[in-house]
Amino acid sequence: MDFEIQLCTEDQRKKKVADSELAFGTQFTDHMFLMKYKDEKWGTPCVIPYQSFQLDPACAVLHYSQEIFEGMKAFPHPDGSINLFRPFENAARFNLSAERMCMPQVNEDLFVKAILELIKVDKDWVPHSPETALYIRPTMIATEKFLGLRASSEFYFYVILSPVGPFFKEGFKPTKAYVASQNVRATPGGTGEAKTGGNYAATLHETCIAKSKGYPQVIWLDAIHRQFVEEASAMNIMFIIDDEIYTPPLEGTILKGITRKSVLELAQNLGYTVHEERIKIDTIVDQINKGQCTEAFFVGTAASITPIGHIFHKDEDHIVNNFNVGKITQHLYDELVGIQTGIIDDRFNWTYRID
Ligand SMILES: *Cc1c(COP(=O)(O)O)cnc(C)c1O
């Protein structure tokens, strides 16, 4: 499909922030991708200057949250090329989310091509310092103007780019997590597996409580037993017990993380035993206290691997590995980030080069 490309004028160009000043998701590049859906078909794929939308106040996304998104990163490689990490996995997941939210499918080659064409135009925006990357946010919103509750017949599919610094300003250091005691994130039969806005809005209430107590992250439990560990608000979770890796299975309420999948594949390749099985929070904190569970960490695109140093559960703090980064966590982090940034040879063929 032919892309229409409309470049910024000189005075539309934004000032770039120095790599050292980059935060997460506050700075956006000069261009964006936009394609509109109407009359049961997608229109022309366009790269246009980054701009605001004019949306009718009655449009569907603003009332009933018919919205999906993806999160991925492009990394500069030492040879000067820019590389995506498993972009077709994001394209496939975007379509799974679209199906669940009753939104149209986007051709997966077109999804990846939209990102490639956009990054080519904005390639000067890819930061080059260690731990920086270009964060990519493909999004689809329901734009039809009506207040009835039914699926919209009009949509925007758009992609914006944000040069980002380290997700956690403190760097690769253990974080503190608070086990949700009031709310749940997802329910069986619900939308937990879809990357759709409402799931994240649902996490804000208890996350505010956790943050006010000094815990940046919430660990969500299953909705039925309030006992099985699911994941964080936007990251999956793993534990190391007796030097083996444990993570909850994907049973519909947990987002199918591409980092999760990659870490499991990588770990097996490195000779670790991995288990995808249900994990009770009471059991895990007991194993932490007895020294059997020696490491815990979150996995996701935004922060790759984040060690967990404290788990707050039932009014008690449980300290993991003395608040130090564990050796298996470090090993997996070095391998994953090494492959993503081109420092380690990509034996899995995960990186996708932008020429
Ligand atoms: C995006 C997301 C993840 C991580 O997925 P990645 O593909 O690894 O970035 C995990 N959990 C939730 C709820 C998410 O939204």
The ligand as an SDF file (V2000), in Angstrom:
LIG
                    3D

 15 15  0  0  0  0  0  0  0  0999 V2000
    2.1270   -4.1830   28.1000 C   0  0  0  0  0  0  0  0  0  0  0  0
    1.8970   -4.9700   29.3310 C   0  0  0  0  0  0  0  0  0  0  0  0
    2.7930   -5.9510   29.7890 C   0  0  0  0  0  0  0  0  0  0  0  0
    4.1350   -6.1690   29.1670 C   0  0  0  0  0  0  0  0  0  0  0  0
    4.0670   -6.5460   27.8340 O   0  0  0  0  0  0  0  0  0  0  0  0
    5.3680   -6.3820   26.9270 P   0  0  0  0  0  0  0  0  0  0  0  0
    4.9360   -6.9070   25.6070 O   0  0  0  0  0  0  0  0  0  0  0  0
    6.4230   -7.2000   27.5480 O   0  0  0  0  0  0  0  0  0  0  0  0
    5.7090   -4.9410   26.9210 O   0  0  0  0  0  0  0  0  0  0  0  0
    2.4390   -6.6910   30.8950 C   0  0  0  0  0  0  0  0  0  0  0  0
    1.2920   -6.4790   31.5500 N   0  0  0  0  0  0  0  0  0  0  0  0
    0.4140   -5.5380   31.1550 C   0  0  0  0  0  0  0  0  0  0  0  0
   -0.8430   -5.3740   31.9110 C   0  0  0  0  0  0  0  0  0  0  0  0
    0.6970   -4.7490   30.0480 C   0  0  0  0  0  0  0  0  0  0  0  0
   -0.1460   -3.8020   29.6630 O   0  0  0  0  0  0  0  0  0  0  0  0
  1  2  1  0
  2  3  1  0
  2 14  2  0
  3  4  1  0
  3 10  2  0
  4  5  1  0
  5  6  1  0
  6  7  2  0
  6  8  1  0
  6  9  1  0
 10 11  1  0
 11 12  2  0
 12 13  1  0
 12 14  1  0
 14 15  1  0
M  END
$$$$
